[in-house]
Amino acid sequence: MENESGTPPEGWPESAWPSGTRVRVVQSPEWAGPWPVEFRGTVDDLFPPAPVEHPDAAEGELAYWIRFDRSQRDSEGCGPYYEARIWSRYLRTEQDG
């Protein structure tokens, strides 16, 4: 995401995908989650991408606020959710395929 000067706004990591980036949310290859199906959404600017603070996170891994194209239930059946904070390991940009 960039402001009028062409630089990311305050709080938006320089290396992060910009707001409006189309993504596909994917399942983990190691377990049946965190979402039971793959689906599409958009990086939203409600919150800036932030480092994942969890022991299983990769160094420098970011979590993005994603707005879903259609409401979704998580792998525990909770929801429906219309948006969520999702770790980058579960996201693929449309350019990634």
Residue frames as qw, qx, qy, qz and C-alpha x, y, z in Angstrom:
[[0.000, 0.892, 0.452, 0.000, 0.00, 0.00, 0.00],
 [0.456, 0.068, 0.022, 0.887, 1.37, 3.39, -0.92],
 [0.028, 0.787, 0.363, -0.499, 0.39, 6.95, -0.15],
 [0.453, 0.882, 0.101, -0.080, 0.59, 9.88, -2.60],
 [0.070, -0.835, 0.517, 0.174, 4.39, 10.07, -2.23],
 [0.762, 0.373, -0.514, -0.125, 4.74, 6.46, -3.40],
 [0.159, 0.328, -0.831, 0.420, 5.88, 5.16, -0.02],
 [0.452, -0.399, -0.798, -0.018, 3.99, 2.78, 2.29],
 [0.357, -0.759, -0.059, -0.541, 1.84, 4.59, 4.90],
 [0.144, -0.533, 0.657, -0.513, 2.95, 4.70, 8.50],
 [0.655, -0.181, 0.615, -0.399, 2.77, 1.26, 10.09],
 [0.907, 0.375, 0.051, -0.186, 2.62, -0.60, 6.75],
 [0.669, -0.404, 0.492, 0.382, 5.75, -2.78, 6.37],
 [0.217, 0.664, -0.430, -0.573, 7.71, -1.85, 3.25],
 [0.016, 0.233, -0.930, -0.284, 8.05, -5.49, 2.18],
 [0.408, 0.304, 0.774, -0.377, 4.31, -6.27, 2.65],
 [0.178, 0.425, 0.729, 0.507, 1.81, -6.76, -0.15],
 [0.122, -0.077, 0.037, -0.989, -0.25, -3.61, -0.72],
 [0.432, 0.345, 0.592, -0.586, -3.87, -3.23, 0.25],
 [0.645, 0.525, -0.072, -0.551, -6.08, -4.49, -2.57],
 [0.133, 0.403, -0.880, -0.213, -3.81, -7.43, -3.43],
 [0.873, -0.017, -0.159, -0.461, -5.92, -10.42, -4.48],
 [0.094, -0.429, 0.880, -0.181, -5.04, -13.61, -2.60],
 [0.792, -0.123, -0.525, -0.285, -6.05, -17.24, -2.31],
 [0.493, -0.532, 0.554, -0.409, -6.30, -18.61, 1.24],
 [0.682, 0.236, -0.682, -0.121, -4.87, -22.15, 1.31],
 [0.880, -0.455, -0.045, -0.130, -4.87, -25.04, 3.74],
 [0.286, -0.702, 0.652, -0.005, -1.82, -26.12, 5.66],
 [0.686, 0.306, -0.638, -0.170, -0.11, -29.16, 4.14],
 [0.198, 0.240, -0.844, 0.437, 0.48, -30.38, 7.73],
 [0.126, 0.299, 0.806, -0.495, -3.09, -30.31, 9.12],
 [0.090, 0.578, 0.725, 0.364, -6.70, -29.77, 8.04],
 [0.152, -0.893, -0.336, 0.256, -6.76, -26.07, 8.70],
 [0.065, 0.204, 0.576, -0.789, -6.89, -23.33, 9.52],
 [0.571, 0.315, 0.005, -0.758, -9.67, -23.22, 6.91],
 [0.703, 0.063, 0.705, -0.064, -11.38, -26.38, 5.56],
 [0.657, 0.599, 0.400, 0.221, -11.49, -25.10, 1.96],
 [0.392, -0.120, 0.196, 0.891, -9.41, -22.80, -0.19],
 [0.174, 0.853, 0.492, -0.014, -11.02, -19.49, -1.12],
 [0.427, 0.420, 0.107, 0.794, -10.25, -16.01, -2.44],
 [0.275, -0.858, -0.339, 0.272, -10.06, -12.65, -0.77],
 [0.356, 0.773, -0.020, 0.525, -8.35, -9.26, -0.74],
 [0.495, -0.136, -0.397, 0.761, -5.69, -7.71, 1.50],
 [0.168, -0.878, -0.384, -0.231, -7.60, -5.04, 3.45],
 [0.320, 0.447, -0.309, 0.776, -6.20, -1.92, 5.07],
 [0.598, -0.706, -0.249, -0.286, -8.34, -2.19, 8.23],
 [0.647, -0.693, 0.271, 0.169, -5.11, -3.16, 10.04],
 [0.336, 0.745, -0.559, -0.139, -1.56, -3.06, 8.64],
 [0.889, 0.100, -0.438, 0.092, 0.28, -6.37, 8.17],
 [0.409, -0.765, 0.406, -0.287, 2.00, -7.27, 11.42],
 [0.264, 0.398, -0.872, 0.108, 4.68, -9.74, 12.49],
 [0.825, -0.300, -0.405, -0.256, 3.24, -13.04, 13.74],
 [0.139, -0.563, 0.652, -0.488, 4.12, -13.39, 17.40],
 [0.942, -0.138, 0.091, -0.291, 3.88, -17.14, 17.92],
 [0.533, -0.515, 0.649, 0.171, 6.51, -19.84, 18.57],
 [0.712, 0.241, 0.626, 0.207, 5.62, -21.60, 15.28],
 [0.390, 0.902, 0.065, -0.172, 5.96, -18.45, 13.16],
 [0.770, 0.284, 0.078, 0.566, 8.78, -18.18, 10.65],
 [0.368, -0.453, -0.057, 0.810, 11.21, -15.34, 11.20],
 [0.032, 0.222, -0.257, -0.940, 9.70, -12.19, 9.70],
 [0.011, -0.406, -0.862, -0.303, 6.35, -13.86, 8.92],
 [0.212, -0.017, 0.083, -0.974, 3.53, -11.36, 8.58],
 [0.169, 0.487, 0.845, -0.143, -0.20, -11.70, 9.19],
 [0.059, -0.109, -0.351, -0.928, -2.56, -9.83, 6.88],
 [0.418, 0.358, 0.530, -0.645, -6.13, -8.67, 7.38],
 [0.009, 0.035, 0.814, 0.580, -8.03, -10.43, 4.56],
 [0.556, 0.261, 0.229, -0.755, -11.56, -9.56, 3.41],
 [0.400, 0.070, 0.902, 0.148, -13.19, -12.73, 2.00],
 [0.229, -0.024, -0.558, -0.797, -15.12, -12.81, -1.27],
 [0.677, -0.367, -0.460, -0.442, -17.70, -15.03, 0.48],
 [0.554, -0.603, 0.398, -0.414, -18.22, -15.78, 4.17],
 [0.621, 0.274, -0.731, 0.077, -16.26, -18.78, 5.47],
 [0.810, -0.558, 0.058, -0.174, -16.24, -21.15, 8.43],
 [0.000, -0.703, 0.707, -0.082, -12.93, -22.13, 10.03],
 [0.483, 0.191, -0.852, -0.058, -11.68, -25.70, 10.50],
 [0.012, 0.088, 0.835, -0.543, -13.50, -25.90, 13.86],
 [0.029, -0.569, -0.783, -0.250, -16.83, -24.94, 12.24],
 [0.135, -0.653, -0.347, 0.660, -16.93, -21.48, 13.80],
 [0.061, -0.062, 0.379, 0.921, -18.19, -18.54, 11.80],
 [0.697, 0.528, 0.210, 0.437, -19.28, -17.47, 9.34],
 [0.384, -0.597, 0.080, 0.700, -16.43, -15.00, 9.01],
 [0.495, 0.845, 0.200, 0.024, -16.26, -12.23, 6.43],
 [0.373, 0.775, -0.388, 0.331, -12.65, -11.29, 7.16],
 [0.859, -0.492, -0.007, 0.142, -9.81, -12.42, 9.38],
 [0.071, -0.831, 0.546, 0.078, -6.14, -11.94, 10.24],
 [0.986, 0.148, 0.074, 0.016, -4.28, -14.69, 8.34],
 [0.539, -0.564, 0.471, 0.413, -0.63, -15.70, 8.46],
 [0.362, 0.674, -0.421, -0.487, 1.20, -15.23, 5.17],
 [0.164, -0.246, 0.943, 0.150, 2.07, -18.96, 4.99],
 [0.379, 0.413, 0.815, -0.145, -1.63, -19.58, 4.24],
 [0.363, 0.805, 0.138, -0.448, -1.81, -16.95, 1.47],
 [0.549, 0.076, 0.551, 0.624, -0.89, -17.03, -2.21],
 [0.206, 0.556, -0.051, -0.804, -1.13, -13.97, -4.42],
 [0.772, 0.536, 0.237, -0.246, -2.91, -14.31, -7.73],
 [0.375, 0.768, -0.505, -0.120, 0.54, -13.90, -9.37],
 [0.291, -0.415, 0.854, -0.120, 1.72, -16.99, -7.44],
 [0.443, 0.056, -0.772, -0.453, -1.06, -19.03, -9.03]]
